[in-house]
Amino acid sequence: MPVAAMVVQALGTFGLAWIVGVTAVNMALLTIILIVLTFAFLLMANGIFSKSSHYAVTTEVGFVITMAVIMIVTQGVFSQLAY
């Protein structure tokens, strides 16, 4: 089992959640969108350079974008419940 990869994935998810939280508090939606797009493009470039299949690259990039969208929506929902 690739424990190191799973630990890095967990740290990356925590880091993204933290960034989403900070940008949500500062009402900086455009900033988080640009950050996520930057991550997605860099991840896509990494997959292309390593000659991963198109399916693998699309899956990885889609995972990051979907995860970010869920985090942004969750921040929006819970911030509305706080008021």
C-alpha positions as CSV (number, residue, x, y, z in Angstrom):
1,M,0.0,0.0,0.0
2,P,1.5,3.4,-1.0
3,V,1.4,5.0,2.5
4,A,3.7,7.9,1.6
5,A,1.4,8.9,-1.3
6,M,-1.7,8.7,1.0
7,V,0.0,10.9,3.6
8,V,0.9,13.4,1.0
9,Q,-2.6,13.3,-0.4
10,A,-4.0,14.0,3.0
11,L,-1.6,16.9,3.6
12,G,-2.5,18.4,0.2
13,T,-6.3,18.0,1.0
14,F,-5.8,19.7,4.4
15,G,-3.8,22.5,2.8
16,L,-6.4,23.1,0.1
17,A,-9.2,23.2,2.8
18,W,-7.1,25.7,4.7
19,I,-6.7,27.9,1.7
20,V,-10.4,27.7,0.9
21,G,-11.2,28.7,4.4
22,V,-8.9,31.7,4.4
23,T,-10.2,32.9,1.1
24,A,-13.8,32.4,2.2
25,V,-13.3,34.5,5.3
26,N,-11.8,37.3,3.2
27,M,-14.6,37.0,0.6
28,A,-12.0,36.2,-2.1
29,L,-13.8,33.8,-4.4
30,L,-11.9,34.7,-7.5
31,T,-8.6,34.1,-5.6
32,I,-9.5,30.5,-4.7
33,I,-10.7,29.9,-8.3
34,L,-7.4,31.1,-9.7
35,I,-5.5,29.0,-7.1
36,V,-7.5,25.8,-8.0
37,L,-7.0,26.4,-11.7
38,T,-3.3,26.9,-11.2
39,F,-3.1,23.6,-9.3
40,A,-5.1,21.9,-12.0
41,F,-2.9,23.1,-14.8
42,L,0.3,22.1,-12.9
43,L,-1.1,18.7,-12.2
44,M,-2.1,18.3,-15.8
45,A,1.4,19.3,-17.0
46,N,2.9,16.8,-14.5
47,G,0.7,14.0,-15.9
48,I,1.6,14.9,-19.5
49,F,5.3,15.1,-18.8
50,S,5.2,11.7,-17.1
51,K,3.3,10.3,-20.1
52,S,0.3,9.2,-18.1
53,S,-2.7,8.2,-20.0
54,H,-5.3,10.8,-20.9
55,Y,-7.8,9.1,-18.6
56,A,-5.4,9.3,-15.6
57,V,-4.6,12.9,-16.2
58,T,-8.3,13.8,-16.5
59,T,-9.2,11.8,-13.4
60,E,-6.5,13.5,-11.3
61,V,-7.4,17.0,-12.5
62,G,-11.1,16.3,-12.1
63,F,-10.6,15.0,-8.6
64,V,-8.8,18.2,-7.5
65,I,-11.4,20.5,-9.1
66,T,-14.3,18.5,-7.6
67,M,-12.7,18.5,-4.2
68,A,-12.3,22.3,-4.4
69,V,-15.8,22.9,-5.5
70,I,-17.2,20.8,-2.6
71,M,-15.0,22.7,-0.2
72,I,-16.1,26.1,-1.6
73,V,-19.8,25.1,-1.5
74,T,-19.5,23.8,2.0
75,Q,-17.8,27.0,3.2
76,G,-20.7,29.0,1.6
77,V,-23.4,26.8,3.2
78,F,-21.8,26.9,6.7
79,S,-21.0,30.6,6.6
80,Q,-24.8,31.2,5.9
81,L,-25.8,29.0,8.8
82,A,-23.5,31.0,11.1
83,Y,-25.6,34.2,10.7
